[in-house]
Amino acid sequence: MTEKASAWLKTALMVAAIAIPFLVGWGALDARIGDVKAVQLRVLVEKADKATVDVQYSAILRELVLLNQRLDRLESRR
């Protein structure tokens, strides 16, 4: 192999030694960013508006009142 070809081969190997880990890291970073975007999209889709939260809160409070009434009845029977 000639000296010029040897120099090009060394240069190519040095570039490959830097480029391959960079590309692998870039791919991993891109995948993580994709995961974060998917989570953000899911949160936006599932995010409830104030009216929905108020309805759910009222339903939970009604259930608690019913549970307290049942517990009171059970305690009064004892």
N, C-alpha and C positions, 0 to 999 in steps of 0.2 A: 504494500500500500504506500502510496506516495505521501510525502510530508504534508502536502496541501489537503489531501483527502483525510488524513489522520486528524488534522486540525479541525476540519469540518465535522468529523465524527465526534470528536471531543466536545465541540460546541453544541452539536445536536443532543448529545447525552446530557450535558449540563442544563440545556433548556428543558429537556424532557424531565430531568430530575426536579426541576422547579415547577413545570407546567402540570404534571400529572397530580401531585398532591394539591395544587391550587384548584384544579378542575374537580377533583374529588370533594374537596372542602366546599367549593362553590355549589356543587350538586346537593350536598348535605344541607347547606344553608338554605338553598332554594326549597328543599323539601320541608324544612322547619317553617319557613315563611308561608308555604302553602298550607301547612297544618294550622298555623296561627290565623290565617285568613279564613279557613274553614270554620274554626271555632268562633271567630268574630261574626261570621255570617250566621251561624247557628244561634248565637246569642241575640243578634238583631231580629231574627225570625221569631224566636221564642219569647222575646221581651214583651211583657204584657203592658197594656196601657193602664192608666189610673182607674178607669171604670171597671176593668176586669179584676184588678187587684181589690177594689172596694167590694165587688160582688163576692169574691173568694173569701175575703176577710169577714164579711157578714155571715156567710155560710159556716165558717169555722166558729164564729161566736155563737151562732144558733146551736151548733153541735155541742159546744161547751156548756151552754145553758141546759140543754137536754140531759147531758151527762151529770151535771150537778143536781138536777131534779131527781134523776134516778138514784143517785147516791144518797140524797136526802131521804127519799122514800125507803131505801134499804136500811138506813140508820134508824129511821123512826119505827120500823118493824121490830127492831131488836129490843 
